[in-house]
Structures are given as C-alpha cells and as structure tokens.
Amino acid sequence: MPVHVRIPAPLRKLTNEQELVPAEGATIGEILTNLNASFPGLFDRICDDSGNVRRFVNIFVNDEDIRFLQEKATTVKEGDEISIVPAIAGG
C-alpha cells in the first residue's frame, strides 16, 4: 500500500533531490525501514542508534505529529501523506 513521504531539503541529497517519494508499509516504522532500502542512509539521519525517531526530527501523518499518536507504531493507509520535518531551534 503506497503512501507518499515528503522529504525535507537537507535530506534530499539522499533521495536524488526528490521532495516526494513513494513508500510502502503499514506503520511509520515499516515505512522508515523500507525507505532506507530505497535510499540508504536516510534511516540513520531520522532515527538514533536505538531505532527511535531523533528528538530534533518531527514526523507527521496527514498533519498529525506521530509523537501524539503511537510514534513509530502509528498506522498508515494508502493515500496518507507523511512529512519528515527537522525541528527548528534558535533564540
């Protein structure tokens, strides 16, 4: 079941400059794993050594932050749009 993943500009060098890439999986975790098979190195930029989404990376499913859903266990369905958004910090 394909979904579309919106890739932020800093990570597009890993996706051949594609902003929107197709991915398959029933959960965010499966999608991240499958994305890494297509675009090696992407998983390591998004997840830490424990496999958890890094603190400074936000992932949204149809504009809902997965931190307020079920994190990587959040389910997705065909047609959903997933956005990977690096957190902005500053002062």
Secondary structure, 3 states (H helix, E strand, C coil): CEEEEECCHHHHHHHCCCCEEEEECCEHHHHHHHHHHHCCCHHHHHECCCCCECCCEEEEECCEEHHHCCHHHCECCCCCEEEEEECCCCC
